[in-house]
Amino acid sequence: MPLTVVVGGFFGDEGKGKIVSYLALKDKIDIAVRTGSVNAGHTVVWNNNTYKLRMMPSAFTYEKARLLIAAGANINVKILLEEIELTKTHNRIGVDAQASIIEEHHIQEDKTDTHLSKNIGTTGQGVGPAIADRVRRRSKLARDIPELKPYITDVALEVNRALEDGKKVI
């Protein structure tokens, strides 16, 4: 059951994405799973191209890897679809049906709520308000978004089956 977990102790900008990209290539992984949101980005330089990504798992550099976005993620649909197109990963990406969706009203609340912007600090991407809606069980889920239908999967099931089969998961 070869599983590699990359964890950061801060709120981002630690280089986790670079490590995942490196390990994906070095270890020739079968599956890469990402949980997170658009509030942090990762820059990947690959094949003389620079990719500035916010949703796509940085393991996209290993072209045989299945790329999964887990149920705990908060997805900006527009950004994810743009990154799927940019990285040409249509046939490798999967999104858990239970992942929550960041909507425009979440972004507006994040930008206009003075408590969020002045007291807490925010990237203005709608992540906090989207998480609040998820906790209150009001958020839309990936399964509710027609544009995501081709990518919907059960990430936990895929990962568990891969591990049972001895595949490499990061």
C-alpha positions as CSV (number, residue, x, y, z in Angstrom):
1,M,0.0,0.0,0.0
2,P,2.4,2.7,-1.2
3,L,1.0,6.1,-0.1
4,T,2.9,9.3,0.1
5,V,1.4,12.2,2.0
6,V,2.7,15.8,1.6
7,V,1.6,18.1,4.5
8,G,2.4,21.7,5.3
9,G,2.3,23.3,8.7
10,F,1.4,26.7,7.4
11,F,-1.3,28.3,5.3
12,G,0.6,27.9,2.0
13,D,3.6,29.1,0.1
14,E,5.6,26.2,1.4
15,G,6.4,24.5,-1.8
16,K,4.1,21.5,-1.4
17,G,3.1,21.7,-5.0
18,K,6.7,21.5,-6.2
19,I,7.4,18.5,-4.0
20,V,4.3,16.7,-5.4
21,S,5.3,17.5,-8.9
22,Y,8.8,16.2,-8.3
23,L,7.6,13.0,-6.6
24,A,5.0,12.3,-9.2
25,L,7.7,12.2,-11.9
26,K,10.4,10.5,-9.7
27,D,8.1,7.8,-8.3
28,K,5.8,7.4,-11.4
29,I,2.7,7.6,-9.3
30,D,-0.7,6.2,-10.4
31,I,-2.9,8.7,-8.6
32,A,-2.5,12.2,-7.2
33,V,-5.2,13.6,-4.8
34,R,-5.6,17.2,-4.0
35,T,-7.7,18.8,-1.4
36,G,-7.7,22.6,-1.1
37,S,-9.0,25.6,-2.9
38,V,-8.1,28.6,-5.0
39,N,-6.7,30.8,-2.2
40,A,-3.2,29.4,-2.8
41,G,-1.5,28.9,-6.1
42,H,1.3,26.7,-7.3
43,T,3.6,27.5,-10.1
44,V,4.9,24.6,-12.1
45,V,7.6,24.9,-14.8
46,W,7.3,21.9,-17.1
47,N,8.5,21.3,-20.7
48,N,9.6,25.0,-21.1
49,N,6.1,26.2,-20.0
50,T,5.2,28.0,-16.8
51,Y,1.8,27.0,-15.3
52,K,0.3,29.1,-12.6
53,L,-2.3,26.9,-11.2
54,R,-4.8,27.1,-8.3
55,M,-7.0,24.0,-8.6
56,M,-5.2,21.4,-10.7
57,P,-3.0,19.0,-8.9
58,S,0.6,19.8,-9.6
59,A,1.3,16.1,-10.4
60,F,-0.2,16.8,-13.8
61,T,3.4,16.8,-15.0
62,Y,3.4,13.0,-14.9
63,E,1.2,12.2,-17.9
64,K,0.2,8.7,-16.7
65,A,-1.2,9.9,-13.3
66,R,-4.9,10.0,-12.6
67,L,-5.6,13.5,-11.0
68,L,-8.2,13.7,-8.3
69,I,-9.8,16.5,-6.4
70,A,-11.2,15.2,-3.2
71,A,-14.5,15.8,-1.3
72,G,-12.9,18.3,1.1
73,A,-12.0,20.7,-1.8
74,N,-13.7,24.0,-2.5
75,I,-13.9,24.4,-6.3
76,N,-14.1,27.6,-8.4
77,V,-15.6,25.9,-11.5
78,K,-14.4,28.5,-13.9
79,I,-10.8,28.3,-12.7
80,L,-10.9,24.5,-12.7
81,L,-12.2,24.2,-16.2
82,E,-9.7,26.8,-17.5
83,E,-6.9,24.7,-15.9
84,I,-8.2,21.5,-17.3
85,E,-8.0,23.1,-20.7
86,L,-4.6,24.7,-20.1
87,T,-3.0,21.4,-18.9
88,K,-4.9,19.2,-21.4
89,T,-5.9,16.8,-18.6
90,H,-9.5,16.2,-19.7
91,N,-9.1,12.4,-19.7
92,R,-7.2,12.2,-16.4
93,I,-9.0,14.5,-14.0
94,G,-11.7,13.4,-11.5
95,V,-13.7,15.5,-9.1
96,D,-15.5,14.1,-6.1
97,A,-19.2,14.6,-6.2
98,Q,-19.1,15.9,-2.7
99,A,-16.6,18.7,-3.3
100,S,-18.2,22.1,-2.6
101,I,-18.5,24.9,-5.0
102,I,-17.4,28.5,-4.6
103,E,-20.1,30.7,-6.1
104,E,-20.0,34.4,-7.1
105,H,-21.8,35.5,-3.9
106,H,-19.1,33.8,-1.8
107,I,-16.4,35.9,-3.6
108,Q,-18.4,39.1,-3.2
109,E,-19.0,38.4,0.5
110,D,-15.3,37.7,1.0
111,K,-14.3,41.0,-0.7
112,T,-16.9,43.2,1.0
113,D,-17.2,41.9,4.5
114,T,-14.9,44.2,6.6
115,H,-14.6,41.6,9.3
116,L,-13.1,39.2,6.9
117,S,-10.9,41.7,5.1
118,K,-9.7,43.8,8.0
119,N,-9.7,41.5,11.1
120,I,-9.0,38.1,9.7
121,G,-7.3,38.7,6.3
122,T,-8.6,37.1,3.1
123,T,-7.4,36.3,-0.4
124,G,-10.9,37.5,-1.6
125,Q,-11.5,34.2,-3.4
126,G,-14.6,33.3,-1.6
127,V,-13.1,30.3,0.3
128,G,-14.1,31.3,3.8
129,P,-17.8,32.1,3.0
130,A,-18.0,28.9,0.9
131,I,-16.7,26.8,3.8
132,A,-19.2,28.5,6.1
133,D,-22.0,27.5,3.7
134,R,-20.7,24.0,3.6
135,V,-20.7,23.7,7.3
136,R,-24.3,25.0,7.3
137,R,-25.0,22.4,4.5
138,R,-26.1,25.1,2.1
139,S,-23.4,24.8,-0.5
140,K,-23.8,23.5,-3.9
141,L,-21.7,20.4,-4.6
142,A,-19.8,19.3,-7.6
143,R,-22.5,16.8,-8.5
144,D,-24.9,19.8,-8.9
145,I,-22.8,21.5,-11.7
146,P,-23.5,20.3,-15.2
147,E,-20.1,21.4,-16.5
148,L,-18.4,19.0,-14.0
149,K,-20.5,16.0,-14.9
150,P,-17.8,14.4,-17.1
151,Y,-15.4,14.5,-14.3
152,I,-17.5,13.4,-11.3
153,T,-16.2,10.3,-9.4
154,D,-16.0,8.8,-6.0
155,V,-12.4,9.8,-5.0
156,A,-12.3,7.8,-1.8
157,L,-13.4,4.6,-3.7
158,E,-10.8,5.2,-6.4
159,V,-8.0,5.8,-3.9
160,N,-9.0,2.8,-1.8
161,R,-9.1,0.5,-4.8
162,A,-5.7,1.8,-6.0
163,L,-4.1,1.2,-2.6
164,E,-5.6,-2.3,-2.5
165,D,-4.1,-3.0,-5.9
166,G,-0.7,-1.8,-4.7
167,K,-0.7,1.3,-6.8
168,K,1.3,4.5,-5.9
169,V,-0.8,7.3,-4.5
170,I,0.3,10.7,-3.4
